[in-house]
């Protein structure tokens, strides 16, 4: 559980760091900030896209944080050794 918590913290921190880099990269690619007005920002469709993007970002970060599990050797884990 500690590894999962550490992976989650790392992925969230990395996401916060990359936030600015992603915005700079989009500006370099010529993708302009939409400059939405307050009534536009309050539209349900805009809020849905914003929430969906946030959820996808968090899930992606959490999945990336689980990548070290791919390299674990389950044969050497204490639980597996007790079963023998």
Backbone torsions as a table, in degrees:
resi	resn	phi	psi	omega
1	UNK	NA	-34.0	179.2
2	UNK	-64.3	-38.9	178.5
3	UNK	-64.8	-39.1	178.7
4	UNK	-64.9	-42.5	179.3
5	UNK	-65.1	-42.0	179.0
6	UNK	-65.5	-41.8	177.2
7	UNK	-62.6	-40.5	178.6
8	UNK	-65.1	-44.5	179.2
9	UNK	-63.5	-42.4	179.2
10	UNK	-62.9	-45.9	-178.2
11	UNK	-66.8	-37.3	177.3
12	UNK	-66.7	-42.0	177.7
13	UNK	-63.8	-42.6	178.1
14	UNK	-63.8	-37.9	177.1
15	UNK	-62.1	-39.3	178.6
16	UNK	-68.1	-38.1	179.0
17	UNK	-67.5	-43.0	-176.5
18	UNK	-74.6	-15.2	-179.5
19	UNK	-53.0	-50.1	-179.6
20	UNK	-66.8	-37.5	179.9
21	UNK	-65.5	-37.6	179.1
22	UNK	-66.2	-41.5	178.5
23	UNK	-65.0	-41.7	178.0
24	UNK	-63.8	-39.9	179.2
25	UNK	-65.6	-39.9	179.1
26	UNK	-67.3	-36.7	176.0
27	UNK	-65.9	-39.3	179.1
28	UNK	-65.4	-31.0	178.3
29	UNK	-80.4	-3.9	179.1
30	UNK	88.4	12.3	177.2
31	UNK	-84.9	110.0	-174.4
32	UNK	-81.3	152.2	172.9
33	UNK	-65.7	132.6	-173.7
34	UNK	-67.8	-16.7	179.7
35	UNK	51.4	57.4	-179.5
36	UNK	-72.5	145.0	174.6
37	UNK	-80.3	167.0	179.6
38	UNK	-59.4	-45.8	177.6
39	UNK	-61.5	-34.7	178.3
40	UNK	-68.1	-40.6	179.7
41	UNK	-64.8	-24.6	-179.0
42	UNK	-86.4	-4.9	178.0
43	UNK	-64.2	142.1	-179.3
44	UNK	-60.8	-38.9	-179.1
45	UNK	-64.7	-38.3	178.9
46	UNK	-68.0	-42.1	178.7
47	UNK	-64.9	-36.6	179.0
48	UNK	-65.4	-43.4	178.9
49	UNK	-65.5	-40.8	179.8
50	UNK	-64.0	-45.2	179.6
51	UNK	-66.5	-42.8	179.3
52	UNK	-61.6	-42.9	177.8
53	UNK	-61.7	-41.0	177.7
54	UNK	-64.6	-42.7	179.7
55	UNK	-64.8	-44.1	178.7
56	UNK	-62.5	-40.1	178.4
57	UNK	-63.7	-45.1	180.0
58	UNK	-65.9	-44.8	179.1
59	UNK	-62.6	-40.8	178.0
60	UNK	-61.8	-43.7	178.8
61	UNK	-63.4	-41.5	179.1
62	UNK	-66.4	-39.9	177.9
63	UNK	-65.6	-39.8	175.7
64	UNK	-63.9	-36.0	178.6
65	UNK	-66.5	-20.5	179.1
66	UNK	-88.3	-4.2	-179.1
67	UNK	-54.9	-36.0	177.8
68	UNK	-59.2	-22.2	178.1
69	UNK	-64.2	-24.3	178.6
70	UNK	-68.0	-22.0	-175.9
71	UNK	-103.8	5.8	179.5
72	UNK	-74.4	144.9	175.3
73	UNK	-102.0	102.0	-175.1
74	UNK	-69.5	-20.8	-179.9
75	UNK	-69.4	-25.0	-178.5
76	UNK	-99.0	6.9	-180.0
77	UNK	-74.1	148.3	-179.4
78	UNK	-58.3	-33.7	-179.0
79	UNK	-66.1	-44.1	179.8
80	UNK	-66.4	-34.8	-179.3
81	UNK	-70.0	-32.4	179.0
82	UNK	-70.2	-28.9	-178.4
83	UNK	-71.5	-21.7	-176.9
84	UNK	-79.2	NA	NA
